[in-house]
Each structure stands twice: as C-alpha cells, then as structure tokens.
Amino acid sequence: MVATAVVVPLIRLFIPVGPALIGTTLLPLCMIGDAFGISPVFFTIVVAISASTSFANGLESASMVVHKYNYWTLVDYFKSGIIPTIALMILHATVLLPLVTMMGY
C-alpha cells in the first residue's frame, strides 16, 4: 500500500498523460490489491489523484504547448511540482487507507 502511494506518482514521470496513466496502472493495481485483501477503491483514488495532477510535471500534453513560447522550462515545472508530489505521497501512504476503510470499503 505504501509502495503504491510512492510509486504511482513517480510513474507519472514516465507516463505523463492522465488517461494513459489510468489505463496502464489501475487494473494491475486493483488485481494486486484484491490478492492482498486491500480494497480497489484505495488504488482507484491514488491513481485518479495522480492522473489528475499529471500536468504538474511539465510533460503533460497541454503543458507542452507553452514550451513553444518559452514561458516556462521543465525545471520550473519540477520546482513547482516536487513539494505537492511529495505531499501527495505522504498523504496517500498515511491518511487515505484509514479514510477508505472508515467509509466501509
């Protein structure tokens, strides 16, 4: 569970587009979670949040348009996205599963 909360945001670096991230990670994670007795709702939330914040790493397709005009550089995206990504990793690893279990999943 903790490994998933850390690995999924890092996978965003290699699969930056949100729908592609969902398509490649959600089903395998839900199957692994089912084998370990962890609710697929947890993995769905982790993947959904990571996919929805994929614009922060600078490689998402909509963000690539502005590179043509030199408004921002990839280093700017990294600087602005590192703290939120680390915060999401910590929140996913510590807070999300208790919330999901409290809701009955």
Secondary structure as UniProt FT lines:
FT   HELIX           2..11
FT   TURN            12..14
FT   HELIX           18..36
FT   HELIX           40..52
FT   HELIX           54..57
FT   HELIX           61..67
FT   TURN            68..70
FT   HELIX           74..91
FT   HELIX           92..96
FT   HELIX           97..102
FT   TURN            103..104
//
